[in-house]
């Protein structure tokens, strides 16, 4: 057996040492590289500042949003099932077309174009008449409001009970709910049948062909107490409120109680002319 020389033994020891220590060095180098990369990312993030990305919504916030949307839908559904208010008629003063005829039958001088709904005197050349008038008894109408306007302000009104009414009998004393005239019920209920010559009249006609008034609330004819009326064409002008001017015109009591119709002969401090009248329904 050949003897191992000293140089050969030293070489063998070095080889064994390298084999044993190399994995440890590799692991150390890998760790150092990983740490260096991590340090680099931290430094980049620090230079970039805080993140601008919004946080993801949690399930709880999403649930709240859905619940909120459901509440909005629910409130809309409730609103949609409530009473509706709509204009069904508007008087166009001075157009020469009978108001009562326009209300009842429509035809020439009337329109269902909603652009004619206006609170001004010059809002349209025709009476506005909604097609809903022909469906009156099927709508389930609860209230009817007759409003008189001047300078786009509702100056007088009468609110009627529209339940189980038709498009002509709603305008009656026994259906009055409220009014800007405080005595509109008490005054007329105090009259005897002989005294109450007119009272409430949607269409007051003097035979054989002449129309007297429409939507009239007054106690008889000339020299009687009145609240308001719409003057239609007439054969002569015997009453103080029958003025030679383009018809129809709306003549109303500016006070809160009935007043003598003859006051029109004096300065207009008791009676005045309105721009238009509008009928709205709630159903």
Buried (B, 14 or more C-beta within 10 A) or exposed (E): EEEEEEEEEEEEEEEEEEEEEEEEEEEEEEEEEEEEEEEEEEEEEEEEEEEEEEEEEEEEEEEEEEEEEEEEEEEEEEEEEEEEEEBBBBBBBBBEBBBBBBBBEBEEBBBBEEEBBBBEBEBBEBBBBBEBBEEBEEBEBEBBBBBBBBEEEBBBBBBBBBEEBEBEEBBBBEBBEBBBBEBBBEBBEEBEEEEBBBBBBBBBBBEEEEBBBBBBBBBBBEEBBBBBBBBBEBEEEEBBBBEEEEBBBBBBBBBBEBBBBBBBEEEEEBBBBBBBBBBBBBB
